[in-house]
Amino acid sequence: MNCLIEALGLGLPGNGTIPAVDARRRKLAYEAGRRILTLLKNNICPRDIYTIDAIHNALTVDVALGGSTNSVLHLMAVAHEAGIDFQLPLVNEISKKTPTLCKIRPAGQYHVEDLDRAGGIPAVMHELKGLLKLDVKTVNEKNYQ
């Protein structure tokens, strides 16, 4: 789910894959605090970022990482709370189009640390660029484009 938070645009790049014991995690935590203050100042809330297009991106990344029914349940629950009409056919549509690029444990042999060394979620999203909705707001207050 932490990888999907990044793909949703609700987490900074690296949020999903940098190991807890890595020095980059402390720097990322500091930057996250700075971003929160900027977002508050600019009156940007999570519901401004969590949209059906952001969900589309998160599902696409999830499938590329091996897929998880648990991810679908969480994304649907938050969508329901946010008043977003997220229907299961979207999961089927994305699954049919999206290649599995790697399988992260427990579905496969690779660990999140391996994904981090390979470039993390930004690298996965780069590979999926033609399948993603790039005109979405992120915590960086800019689109993926």
PERA-V394809 format. One record per helix or strand. SS is the DSSP state (a for helix, b for strand). FROM is the first residue (numbers start at 1). TO is the last residue. If there is no record, write none. Layout:
SS & FROM & TO
SS & FROM & TO
This chain:
a & 2 & 8
a & 23 & 41
a & 46 & 49
a & 52 & 64
a & 69 & 82
a & 89 & 97
b & 104 & 104
b & 110 & 110
a & 112 & 117
a & 120 & 127
a & 129 & 131
